[in-house]
Amino acid sequence: MKQPFAHSMMPQASHDELARQIFATSLRMHIEDEVMAGDELLYEKKVKPAMALANGAALQNYKDIRKHMEREPYYQMWSSLVKTGKEMLWDSVGESVERQLPELIARSKPAKPLGSLTLDPALPVPRYHAACDIHWMPGAYHREITKDDVYAGALYDRGSYYVVAAIMGKAGNNLPDKTHTARGAFHYLDQHHPNFRPKRILDLGCAIGSSTVPYTDKFPDAEVHGIDVGAPLLRYGHARAEAMGKRVHFSQQNAERTNFPDGYFDLVVSHAMAHETSSKAIRNLLKESYRLLAPGGLSYHTERKFFYGLSDYEAYLNDWDTFYENEPFKGTLRECDPRDLMREAGFASSEIFFFGTNRAGGFFEPGHPQAFGSIFGARKV
Ligand SMILES: C[S@@+](CC[C@H](N)C(=O)[O-])C[C@H]1O[C@@H](n2cnc3c(N)ncnc32)[C@H](O)[C@@H]1O
């Protein structure tokens, strides 16, 4: 399989480490493609008919499906394999990062940076991050194991490449070496706002800047900022952007309440962040985005699919992460209609949009079978 894009901050793998990383990814691909097919068969042939007999079809929803499936040995095997496979993946990448940590820390302090890094050691980590290691990433995004630590950032950079490849099953073998979560949003901008030229851009929950850096290429004249709560991510992200010759201003801030002035930005975005917050936090950060936008500015958020329009079986499968992947808010977010959240945050109904998206730049009704992800947002009038 192809390997992650090798800029000079990327932790490298020895021969044996690479073998373990590819094995762990391939195991997860096999589970996605082959073992998961058995789960659907189990549902169609056994669980669905049994549920219909017990409850009557009208009473079924995706939450009932989980309760019934959990009693089945095949489901239990599939479910524990997914979790073990994910833990193996992080562990296999963690080995490479631990071995190179001192060098990575030394390399993370560029002498003449183009951009900037502002940390706030007093910033509290929100409970929705401190309470569990999100998606089983050891230490989550914020934990520090040594001085000037970049461990979480390096783990996320190399590890998330394999995690995404694994989720795609066999198709993950063709994952390009350079991927970023802002791609769907760029299709949206190209198709819906081709003449939009923001002067200041803010990426909320930027992690290591993999969604932020592409904005410096898309809008080379803009001032690009990324904020996150995790210091080890930001140290690594700053060094990574510098290694690529990109000017980004990273700061450690909570997106629910930032220190930027009112109306400072023309574009406020987040990528794959909303589902890792909480019911209260998402409302706060949407309100904060509204405050930060100049009139005429645009805000959007990209995510995987919402449950909107999915079959009960698909919704049950997508909801697995809520219970077993340490992503406790995922289901609650995907159950809601994000247009309501945008209205609550102050955006005018007429300006709000919500689409299902795919990698090729298609836009669909949310929940459409061809949609892989989603984008919601609004312009501030
Ligand atoms: C799944 S990562 C996505 C990172 C990046 N946008 C990307 O596409 O690769 C979600 C990030 O959101 C950050 N985050 C979550 N809640 C936050 C908050 N309230 N303020 C700032 N960052 C937050 C987490 O620390 C994490 O780095």
The ligand as a MOL file (V3000), in Angstrom:
LIG
                    3D

  0  0  0     0  0            999 V3000
M  V30 BEGIN CTAB
M  V30 COUNTS 27 29 0 0 0
M  V30 BEGIN ATOM
M  V30 1 C -10.6650 14.6490 14.5170 0
M  V30 2 S -9.6570 16.0110 14.9270 0 CHG=1
M  V30 3 C -9.7430 16.8580 13.3720 0
M  V30 4 C -8.5190 17.6390 13.1070 0
M  V30 5 C -8.3800 18.3420 11.7730 0
M  V30 6 N -9.4140 19.3530 11.5930 0
M  V30 7 C -8.3370 17.3920 10.6270 0
M  V30 8 O -9.1970 17.4790 9.7750 0
M  V30 9 O -7.4150 16.5650 10.5830 0 CHG=-1
M  V30 10 C -10.6500 17.0620 15.9840 0
M  V30 11 C -9.8150 18.1260 16.6690 0
M  V30 12 O -10.6830 19.0550 17.3070 0
M  V30 13 C -10.0550 19.5060 18.4940 0
M  V30 14 N -11.0640 20.1000 19.3760 0
M  V30 15 C -12.1570 19.4990 19.8870 0
M  V30 16 N -12.8540 20.3630 20.6470 0
M  V30 17 C -12.2070 21.5470 20.5910 0
M  V30 18 C -12.4620 22.8340 21.1380 0
M  V30 19 N -13.5150 23.0690 21.9040 0
M  V30 20 N -11.6070 23.8160 20.8410 0
M  V30 21 C -10.5400 23.6080 20.0430 0
M  V30 22 N -10.2390 22.4160 19.5100 0
M  V30 23 C -11.0620 21.3840 19.7720 0
M  V30 24 C -9.3870 18.2500 19.0460 0
M  V30 25 O -8.3720 18.5570 19.9660 0
M  V30 26 C -8.8930 17.5940 17.7550 0
M  V30 27 O -7.5880 17.9850 17.4690 0
M  V30 END ATOM
M  V30 BEGIN BOND
M  V30 1 1 1 2
M  V30 2 1 2 3
M  V30 3 1 2 10
M  V30 4 1 3 4
M  V30 5 1 4 5
M  V30 6 1 5 6
M  V30 7 1 5 7
M  V30 8 2 7 8
M  V30 9 1 7 9
M  V30 10 1 10 11
M  V30 11 1 11 12
M  V30 12 1 11 26
M  V30 13 1 12 13
M  V30 14 1 13 14
M  V30 15 1 13 24
M  V30 16 1 14 15
M  V30 17 1 14 23
M  V30 18 2 15 16
M  V30 19 1 16 17
M  V30 20 1 17 18
M  V30 21 2 17 23
M  V30 22 1 18 19
M  V30 23 2 18 20
M  V30 24 1 20 21
M  V30 25 2 21 22
M  V30 26 1 22 23
M  V30 27 1 24 25
M  V30 28 1 24 26
M  V30 29 1 26 27
M  V30 END BOND
M  V30 END CTAB
M  END
